Amino acid sequence: MFQPVLSISALAEGGHAAVKVESERGPIDVIICLIEGQFHAIHAQCSHARQSLATGRLRGFEISCPLHGARFDVRTGACTAAPAQRPIASFPVLVEAGKVCIDIN
């Protein structure tokens, strides 16, 4: 079920924002990114050391972990650079009525 999490006007091209989203298992921290006119949503925690990606650097479609530099593709959650080896979750995104909506369940 899609739920609105952010106004589309809250992000500039190439930007990202951290949001907390309620799920069936409790709140989850999510990063919303706007790249090449498309919104993407990923879990906001590095799979290597559980560090928050909220302050990570976004370059193109990759966000880097501020602790050890692991990188993840924001389109799929795939790990693209060590030391992380496991992907992070990515979530379906829908834009509706001026809001970014995601489905985390």
Protein Blocks (a to p, Z undefined) as FASTA:
>chain_A
ZZdfbdfklpcehiacddddddfkopcddddddeehiacdddfbdfklopafklpccehj
bccdfklopacdfknopafbdfbfbdcdddddddeehiacddfZZ
